[in-house]
Amino acid sequence: MRHLKLGSAIGAMLAAALMGAPAKAETTVLSNVTVIDGTGKAAQPNSAIVMTDGKIAFVGPMSQLQAPAGAKVENLSGKFVMPGLIDSHVHVGMMQDVSQDVKFYDRANVEADLKTYAAYGVTTVQVAGTDKDVIFDIRKDLRNSRPHMARVFTSGQGLVWKGGYGGLLGLNVPVATPEEARKSVDEQAAKGVDLIKLWIDDERHMLPDRMPYTLTKAIIEQAHKHKLKVWAHVYYLDDAKELVRQGVDGFAHIVRDKPVDKELLDMMKAKGTWQIASTLSREIVYSMAVMPWIHDPFFTRGVTPGTLDALRSPEREKAVMLGPLRVPGLPYEKRLFEDMSRTVVQAMDNYTAIIKAGVKTGMGTDSGPNGRFPGFNAHEELQMEVMAGRTPLEAIKSATADNAEWLGDKTIGTVEKGKWADLLVLEMNPLDDIRNTQMISAVYVSGTSVPTIW
């Protein structure tokens, strides 16, 4: 009996020790890679990355690698590793094939979009003011775990002018007075939004009016009282200038009605106003009767069969060529493709001027709504940035380190020790050809390999 009691006591002690012991670290080593770290520094060949419990524990030369005992080692000889992309302008959860409607927005649809973004190597997204409140639960769960989908930053429900353009029909509550605008900002702040979004546009004069400056001023002032950044959908040069004067923090689109001028560029630089998203890939898609990627597996694997059928239809081609048409979910007829070729050229020219002037820029696509595609458009956007004058290294930085700076998140955006291991592994060098960002070998979100588009 004494031996039985002693054995039971020893067993209890062992069980207690095991319960109190720290969990064994999960470690993966990526060896023999070329690292493009997102900071703008030159690529580092013959490198290794050690990921432990989802974070980067080491990045440096192979000669300095000390792989922990028991670590899983992936030999990625000949491959290239860069930070996961950050798309600073997206919409999620609102689509079913090519139909856009607030009724489609639920947790399952949002998470499906976030997984699609991750499959394309976009490991973080910033949603532009068209989220239902379930986004806060999704965001909380992602931030309290090691996610297997794209991380999310949200603007909640952005602010739209009563009778004006913007938002998601049936979701965003329009405001008509400065008092209503301030109250709406307070409500979004109370929910815990990451930033505030507003729209000031009239759809190229298709609508009778756009948000007055008295309202934009009230929104910006009230958001700043809550220490929240404000970013704005703009189209017109004059609106962009006035919003910079009022203290807006960033623009969700580039000016497209006329060339940006020295006054705007100088003000943006002086005030630190960001061109956080230029959405060049958004502009070009509306000018194409037939999308050149419509049979490309890199595109087709990321969309539904119903989407492909609609995009390949003669009806769409006719709409592009002739317009106008009725867009589901909009209460007015939209001249969707009219004069879009000019708009694309103006957007590209203005982007060139902005980067030459040294204005702070990020990368954003406006993907998610009809005609813009989660994940895929990020790669198109990078290509268009390079077409407009950036080097591939600069374009990558805009979509990684620069976007992380805008978000104020020091845990993502670069391949550096201590940061989340959100990584994009490529078969070919994107610095030789930016199109090589499509040559995806693997995607890691918080150190876990997730399914890719391939």
C-alpha positions in Angstrom: 0.0 0.0 0.0 2.9 2.3 0.9 4.5 1.7 -2.5 1.1 2.3 -4.2 0.8 5.6 -2.5 4.3 6.6 -3.3 3.8 5.7 -7.0 0.6 7.7 -7.0 2.4 10.7 -5.5 5.3 10.4 -8.1 2.7 10.1 -10.9 0.9 13.2 -9.6 4.2 15.2 -9.4 5.1 14.1 -13.0 1.6 15.1 -14.3 1.9 18.5 -12.6 5.3 19.0 -14.0 4.1 18.2 -17.5 1.1 20.5 -17.2 3.3 23.3 -16.0 6.0 22.8 -18.7 6.0 25.2 -21.5 4.7 24.0 -24.9 7.4 22.9 -27.3 8.2 25.7 -29.8 7.1 25.2 -33.4 10.1 26.1 -35.6 10.5 26.0 -39.4 13.6 27.0 -41.2 13.6 28.3 -44.8 17.1 27.8 -46.1 19.1 28.8 -49.1 16.8 31.6 -50.1 17.2 35.1 -51.5 15.5 37.6 -49.2 13.8 40.8 -50.4 13.0 42.2 -47.0 10.5 45.0 -48.0 12.6 47.8 -46.6 14.0 48.8 -49.9 17.4 47.3 -49.3 19.0 45.2 -52.0 18.1 41.5 -52.1 20.2 39.2 -49.9 21.1 35.9 -51.5 22.3 32.8 -49.6 20.0 33.6 -46.7 17.9 31.7 -44.2 14.8 32.5 -42.2 13.8 30.8 -38.9 10.2 31.0 -37.9 9.3 30.1 -34.4 5.7 30.1 -33.1 4.6 32.2 -36.1 7.3 34.9 -35.8 10.6 35.5 -37.4 13.3 34.4 -34.9 16.2 34.8 -37.4 16.9 36.2 -40.8 20.4 36.4 -42.2 23.2 34.7 -44.0 23.3 30.9 -44.2 26.7 31.0 -42.7 25.2 32.4 -39.4 22.3 30.0 -39.3 22.0 27.9 -36.1 18.9 25.8 -36.7 17.2 24.7 -33.5 17.2 21.0 -32.8 14.0 19.4 -34.1 13.2 22.2 -36.5 11.5 21.5 -39.8 13.9 22.6 -42.5 12.7 23.6 -46.0 15.4 23.9 -48.6 14.3 26.7 -50.9 17.4 26.9 -53.1 16.8 29.2 -56.0 13.7 30.7 -54.6 12.9 34.3 -53.4 11.2 35.3 -50.1 9.5 38.7 -49.6 6.9 40.0 -47.1 3.3 39.1 -47.7 1.6 41.9 -49.6 -0.6 44.4 -47.9 -3.5 45.8 -49.9 -4.6 49.1 -48.4 -7.9 49.4 -50.2 -10.3 46.5 -50.5 -14.0 45.5 -49.9 -15.0 42.1 -48.6 -18.0 39.9 -48.3 -20.3 41.8 -50.7 -20.2 39.7 -53.8 -21.8 36.5 -55.3 -20.4 35.9 -58.7 -20.8 39.4 -60.3 -23.7 40.5 -58.2 -23.0 43.0 -55.4 -25.5 43.2 -52.5 -25.4 43.8 -48.8 -27.4 40.6 -48.3 -24.3 38.6 -49.3 -22.3 40.1 -46.4 -21.8 37.5 -43.7 -18.9 36.0 -41.8 -18.5 33.0 -44.2 -18.3 35.2 -47.2 -15.9 37.6 -45.6 -13.6 34.8 -44.5 -13.8 33.2 -48.0 -12.5 36.5 -49.4 -9.7 36.8 -46.8 -8.6 33.3 -47.7 -8.6 34.2 -51.4 -6.4 37.2 -50.6 -4.0 35.0 -48.7 -3.9 32.5 -51.6 -2.5 35.3 -53.8 0.1 36.3 -51.2 -1.9 39.2 -49.8 -1.6 38.6 -46.1 -3.1 41.9 -44.8 -6.0 44.0 -46.1 -7.5 47.4 -45.1 -11.3 47.5 -45.8 -12.7 50.7 -47.1 -15.8 51.5 -45.2 -18.3 48.8 -46.3 -18.1 46.4 -43.4 -21.0 45.1 -41.3 -20.3 44.9 -37.5 -19.4 41.2 -37.7 -16.0 42.4 -39.0 -15.1 43.3 -35.4 -15.5 39.7 -34.2 -13.5 38.5 -37.2 -10.8 41.0 -36.5 -10.7 40.1 -32.8 -10.4 36.4 -33.6 -7.6 37.0 -36.1 -5.6 39.2 -33.7 -6.0 36.8 -30.9 -4.7 33.8 -32.8 -2.2 32.8 -35.5 -4.5 33.3 -38.5 -4.6 31.2 -41.6 -6.1 34.0 -43.8 -5.4 37.6 -44.4 -5.3 40.0 -41.4 -7.9 42.7 -41.5 -8.1 46.4 -40.7 -11.5 48.0 -40.9 -13.1 51.4 -41.4 -16.5 50.0 -40.3 -19.2 51.9 -42.1 -17.7 54.9 -44.0 -19.4 58.2 -44.2 -21.4 59.2 -47.3 -23.3 62.3 -48.2 -27.1 62.0 -48.4 -27.9 61.8 -52.1 -24.2 61.4 -53.0 -21.9 58.7 -54.1 -20.3 56.0 -51.9 -20.7 53.1 -49.6 -22.7 49.9 -50.0 -26.4 50.4 -50.6 -28.4 49.3 -47.6 -25.4 49.4 -45.2 -23.9 52.9 -45.0 -26.2 55.5 -43.4 -25.9 58.8 -45.2 -25.3 62.1 -43.3 -26.7 65.5 -44.2 -25.3 67.9 -41.6 -22.0 68.4 -39.8 -23.8 67.3 -36.6 -24.9 64.0 -38.1 -21.4 63.5 -39.5 -19.8 64.0 -36.1 -22.3 61.7 -34.4 -21.5 59.0 -37.1 -17.8 59.3 -36.4 -18.4 58.9 -32.7 -20.5 55.8 -33.4 -17.7 54.2 -35.5 -15.1 55.1 -33.0 -17.1 53.5 -30.2 -17.2 50.3 -32.3 -13.4 50.2 -32.5 -12.7 51.0 -36.1 -9.1 51.3 -37.1 -9.7 54.5 -39.2 -12.5 56.6 -40.7 -13.4 56.6 -44.4 -15.4 59.2 -46.3 -16.5 59.6 -49.9 -16.6 62.9 -51.8 -17.6 62.2 -55.4 -20.5 62.6 -57.8 -19.6 59.8 -60.2 -18.2 62.1 -62.9 -21.3 64.4 -62.6 -23.8 61.5 -62.8 -25.2 62.6 -59.5 -26.4 66.1 -58.7 -24.0 66.8 -55.7 -21.2 65.5 -53.6 -20.3 65.9 -49.9 -19.9 69.5 -48.9 -16.7 70.7 -47.4 -18.5 71.6 -44.1 -19.1 67.9 -43.6 -15.6 66.7 -44.6 -14.2 69.2 -42.1 -16.5 68.0 -39.4 -15.6 64.4 -40.1 -11.8 65.0 -40.1 -11.9 67.1 -36.9 -14.1 64.6 -35.0 -12.0 61.6 -36.1 -8.8 63.3 -35.0 -10.4 63.9 -31.6 -10.6 60.1 -31.4 -7.0 59.8 -32.7 -8.2 58.1 -35.8 -6.9 58.7 -39.3 -9.2 59.7 -42.0 -8.9 58.6 -45.6 -11.0 59.8 -48.4 -12.4 58.6 -51.7 -11.7 61.5 -54.1 -11.9 62.1 -57.9 -11.5 65.8 -58.4 -8.3 67.9 -57.9 -10.1 70.7 -56.2 -11.6 68.3 -53.6 -8.2 66.8 -52.9 -6.7 70.2 -52.3 -9.4 71.3 -49.9 -9.2 68.0 -47.9 -5.5 68.3 -47.5 -6.0 71.9 -46.2 -8.5 70.4 -43.7 -6.1 67.8 -42.5 -7.1 64.5 -44.2 -4.5 61.8 -43.6 -4.7 59.9 -46.9 -6.4 59.4 -50.2 -8.1 56.1 -51.2 -7.9 57.0 -54.9 -5.7 59.2 -57.1 -7.0 62.4 -58.6 -8.4 61.6 -62.1 -10.2 64.6 -63.5 -7.1 66.7 -64.3 -3.3 66.7 -63.8 -2.2 67.1 -60.2 -0.3 70.4 -59.8 2.5 71.7 -57.7 0.2 73.2 -55.1 -1.4 69.8 -54.2 1.9 68.0 -54.3 3.7 70.6 -52.1 0.8 70.6 -49.6 0.7 66.8 -49.4 4.4 66.6 -48.7 4.3 69.4 -46.1 1.4 67.9 -44.2 2.4 64.3 -44.6 -0.7 63.4 -46.5 -0.6 59.8 -48.0 -1.6 58.6 -51.4 -2.3 55.4 -49.6 -4.0 53.7 -52.5 -3.9 54.7 -56.2 -6.2 51.9 -57.5 -4.7 52.0 -61.0 -5.8 48.4 -61.6 -9.4 49.6 -60.9 -9.3 52.2 -63.6 -7.9 50.0 -66.3 -10.4 47.2 -65.9 -13.3 49.5 -66.9 -11.7 50.3 -70.2 -11.3 46.7 -71.4 -13.9 45.1 -73.6 -12.2 41.8 -73.2 -9.9 41.3 -70.2 -6.5 40.0 -71.3 -6.3 37.6 -68.4 -9.7 36.0 -68.8 -8.2 32.6 -69.6 -5.1 32.9 -67.4 -5.1 30.3 -64.7 -3.6 32.8 -62.2 -6.9 34.7 -62.6 -9.4 31.9 -63.3 -8.5 29.9 -60.2 -9.4 32.8 -58.0 -12.9 33.5 -59.2 -16.2 31.5 -59.4 -17.5 29.8 -62.6 -20.4 32.3 -62.6 -18.0 35.2 -62.6 -16.1 33.7 -65.6 -19.3 33.2 -67.5 -20.4 36.8 -67.0 -17.0 38.3 -67.9 -16.8 36.2 -71.1 -20.3 37.1 -72.2 -21.0 39.1 -75.3 -23.3 41.3 -73.2 -20.4 42.6 -71.2 -18.4 43.3 -74.3 -21.3 45.2 -75.7 -21.7 47.2 -72.5 -18.0 48.2 -72.6 -18.2 49.4 -76.2 -21.6 51.1 -76.0 -22.7 51.8 -72.4 -24.4 53.0 -70.4 -25.9 50.3 -68.2 -27.7 49.6 -65.0 -25.4 48.2 -62.3 -27.2 46.0 -59.8 -27.3 47.7 -56.4 -27.1 51.3 -57.8 -30.3 53.5 -57.9 -29.2 55.2 -61.1 -27.9 54.4 -64.6 -24.1 54.4 -64.7 -21.9 55.3 -67.7 -19.5 52.6 -66.6 -17.0 52.6 -69.5 -17.5 56.0 -71.0 -14.2 57.9 -71.3 -12.4 55.5 -69.1 -9.4 55.3 -71.4 -8.8 59.0 -70.7 -9.2 58.4 -66.9 -6.7 55.6 -66.9 -4.1 57.7 -68.7 -4.7 60.6 -66.3 -4.4 58.3 -63.3 -1.1 56.9 -64.5 0.3 60.4 -65.2 -0.8 61.6 -61.8 0.8 58.6 -60.1 4.1 59.3 -61.9 3.9 62.9 -60.7 3.2 61.9 -57.1 6.1 59.5 -56.9 8.5 62.0 -58.5 7.4 64.6 -56.0 8.2 62.3 -53.1 4.7 62.1 -51.6 4.2 59.1 -49.3 2.5 56.3 -51.1 1.1 52.8 -50.4 -0.5 50.2 -52.6 -4.2 49.6 -52.8 -6.5 48.2 -55.4 -10.2 48.8 -54.5 -10.7 45.1 -55.2 -13.7 43.2 -54.1 -16.6 44.9 -55.8 -17.8 44.0 -59.3 -15.0 43.8 -61.8 -12.2 44.0 -59.3 -10.8 40.7 -58.0 -9.4 39.9 -54.5 -5.7 39.1 -54.5 -5.3 39.1 -58.3 -5.6 42.9 -58.6 -2.7 43.4 -56.2 -0.3 41.9 -58.7 -1.8 44.0 -61.5 -1.4 47.1 -59.3 2.3 46.4 -58.8 2.8 46.0 -62.5 1.0 49.3 -63.2 3.1 51.1 -60.5 6.2 49.9 -62.4 4.7 51.0 -65.7 4.2 54.4 -64.2 7.9 54.8 -63.2 8.7 52.8 -60.1 11.3 50.2 -59.8 10.1 46.7 -58.8 11.9 47.2 -55.5 10.1 50.4 -54.9 6.7 48.9 -55.8 7.3 46.0 -53.4 8.1 48.4 -50.6 4.9 50.4 -51.3 2.9 47.2 -50.8 4.8 46.0 -47.7 6.8 48.3 -45.4 5.1 51.5 -46.6 1.6 50.1 -46.1 2.5 48.8 -42.7 3.8 52.3 -41.7 0.5 53.8 -42.8 -1.4 51.2 -40.7 0.9 51.9 -37.7 1.6 48.2 -37.3 5.2 47.4 -36.5 4.6 43.6 -36.5 4.1 43.2 -40.2 5.4 44.5 -43.6 9.1 43.5 -43.6 11.1 40.3 -43.2 12.8 41.2 -39.9 13.4 39.5 -36.6 10.5 39.7 -34.2 7.8 40.3 -36.9 5.1 38.0 -37.9 6.2 35.5 -40.5 3.8 36.6 -43.2 5.8 35.6 -46.2 5.5 35.2 -50.0 7.8 32.6 -51.5 8.4 33.0 -55.3 9.9 30.8 -57.9 11.5 33.7 -59.8 13.0 37.1 -59.0 10.4 39.9 -58.9 13.2 42.4 -59.1 14.0 41.2 -62.6 10.4 41.4 -63.6 7.6 42.5 -61.3 5.3 40.0 -63.0 7.2 37.3 -61.2 5.2 38.1 -58.0 2.6 35.8 -59.7 5.1 32.8 -59.6 3.9 31.8 -56.1 5.6 28.8 -54.5 4.2 29.2 -51.0 2.5 31.7 -48.7 3.0 31.8 -45.0 0.6 33.6 -42.6 2.0 33.8 -39.0 4.5 31.1 -39.9 1.9 28.6 -41.2 1.8 27.5 -44.9 -1.6 28.3 -46.3 -3.1 27.2 -49.6 -2.0 29.2 -52.6 -3.8 30.0 -55.8 -1.7 27.3 -57.5 
